[in-house]
Amino acid sequence: MKVKWLGHSAFVITADDGTRIMTDPYGKYPDLHYEPIQEAVDIVVVTHKHGDHWGAKIIGNPKIVGGKGTTKIGGIEFKGLQTYHDTSKGRDRGENTVFCFIVDGLRLCHLGDLGHQLAESEIAEMGQVHVLMIPVGGYYTIDAVTASRICDQIKPRVIIPMHYKNDKCAFPISGVDEFLKGKSGVKRLDSSEAELKLEQLPEATEIMVLKHAL
């Protein structure tokens, strides 16, 4: 399996059989300056429909997965868990769906714009997670401190931070270094893409910082 960070919360996951899954394909949005997405994919997973997570012109005719519950497309089952975009049970920014799915034996979890600490019951419902894509910038989502607590709860093998301030995102949020501060196992890749295999996952949790592709 290959995972490619396009930017913000948008990833493309490519399975060994060629199936391509995109998460949260951003559209045009104030203070978001990533290049337009121009990827052909088979499946699009949408955690919520704010413009910085939904609105790209996707090439082809992909299946769309959104909302809570279980959706099966081909051999991949997507489990959507309802959460919130804030700490007020959605009153400020609405709902958010956390998605877990298995590709080539690896269980991935994309937290979208999670805005609150997860309960132990929610962690249990997610099950074992090998690869966690987690927002770390704060303000609109969980901040570095809460993200760190959630990582400690979930105990994934690989953490990929997302939704943070950088040269293409001018949101009033923190950069990735706030989340990385004091942590071991940080691996900064000079690439937007990484290949992951179940049998080659690190024994201790590794934080993989990718470069945005767009």
N, C-alpha and C positions, 0 to 999 in steps of 0.2 A: 504494500500500500504506500502511496505517496500523498503527502499533504503539502499544499501550496497556499501561502498566505497572500491574498491579493491586496489586502489592506483593511483596516478597521475591524469588522467582525466577519468579513468575507473570506472564505477558504474554498479551495477546490480539493476534494479528496478523490484520488484515482485508485480504484481497486485493481488487483492483479489481472482481472478479466477485462479491464478497460472501462468498466462502469465509472461514470464521473458524477460526483455529488457536489453541489455548491451550497454554501451556507450564507444566509443574510446578504444578498447581492445589493449593495447600496446603489441609490440613484443620485441625482443632483441634490445637494443639500448644503445649506449655509455653513461655511468654515470647514467643509470637507473637500479637499483638493486632490484626492486620488484620481488617476486617469479613469475614463469610462471602462466598465467591464465589457470585454468582448471574448467570452468563453462559451464554447459549446459543451453543454452538460446534459445528463440524462435525468437528473433529479435535483430539485431546488428545495432546500429546507429553510423555512422562514420562522424565526422566533417571534416576531411581531412586525407590524407593517408601518413603522416610522420610516421616514425617507432615507435615513442613513443605514437602513437594514433591508430595504425593499424598494425597487423601482428601476433596476438595471434592465436593459434590453438584452435578454438572454437569447443566444443563438440556438436555433432548433426548437423543439416542442417538448420541453422537459415536463415530467410529472412534478406537481407542487405538493409539498408536505407542510402542513401548518396546524397548530392547535393541539390540544391535549388528546391523549388516547394513543392507540397503536395503529400504525399504517404499514402495510407490507407491500413493497414494490420489488418485483423480481425475487431475489433471495435475501433481500435486506429488510429487516423490521425496524421501524422507527418508533421509538417510544417518547411521546410528548408529555411532559409534566408541567402542570400549570403553576407558575410562580408570578412574581410581580416586579414591575419596573421601579419600585420605590419601597419605602418602609411603611407605607400607609395602606397596604393591601389594594394597590391600584388606584387609589383616589387621585393621586397627583399625575402619574404617568401611564397608568393602565397596566394591563397584564403582559406577561412575558412567558414564553414556553421554553423550557429546558429540553433539549433533545439528546437522547442516547441511542446509539445504533452500532452494529457490529459490521466491520469490513475486514475481510481476510483474517478473522479470528481476533481482531483488536476491537475492544469496546471503546468507542469514542463518546465524549459528552461535550456538547456545545451549550454554554450557559446563556447565550444571547445577552440581553441587557438586564441581567439579574440585578435587583436593587436592594437585596436584603440578605441577612444571614439565613442559611438553610437549617431547617429543623432536622433532628436525627431521623425522624420518620421519612423525610424527603430523601436524605442520604441513603437510607436503606432501600427505598423504592428505586433509586438509580442503579443499585447493584455495583458490582466491581467495575471500575473505570481504569482503563489503561492510558488513554490520552484525553487530557482535559484542556479545553479551550475556554479561557476565563477572562472576563473584563477586569481591568485593574486600575483604570484611570480615576474612578470616583466621580462625584457630583451627579452625573446622570445614572451611574451604576454603583455597584459596590466599590469601595476604595481599596488601597493596597493592604490595609490592616485586615479588613473583612475578607478580602480575597485570600490572604495568607491563612486565615482561620479555616476557610472552606477547603483549601488545599490540604490542610492538616486533617480535616474530617474525611475527605474523600480518599486521600492517599493514592493518587494516580502514579503511574510510573513515569509519565511524561506530561509536563505542564507547558502549554503554549499560551503566553499572555496576548491579549488583544484589547482593542478599544481603549487606546491610550494616546496621549498627545505626542506628535512627532512632526516632521517637516511637511507632512501632507494633511495633518489634522490639527486645526487651530481651536478646537473646543476648549473651554475653560476647565480642563482636567489635567491630571498629572501624567508625566511620562512614565515609561516602564521602569526606570531606575529606582523610583520610590518603592515599587514592589520587590525589586531584586535586592534591595539593601539588606545586608547581613545574611543573605542566603548562600548556601553552598550548592554545588551541582548545576551552576549556571553555564549554559553553552550558547554562545552567540555565533550564529551561523552567518557566513558571508553569502547567503542565498535566501531566496524566498521559499525554497522547497526542500523537503527532507523525505527520505525513505525510511519507513518503519516496518519492522517485522516482529511478530510476537516472540519468536525465539531469541531475538537480539535486543529486547528491551533492557534498559539498565536495571541493575538490582536495586540501587537507591534512586529515589525520585530525581529526575533531571528536568531543569527548566530550559526549554528550547526557545531562544529568541530569534525569530526569523526576520529577514528584511522584507518589507512590503514589495510586491511585484509591480504594483501600479502607483 
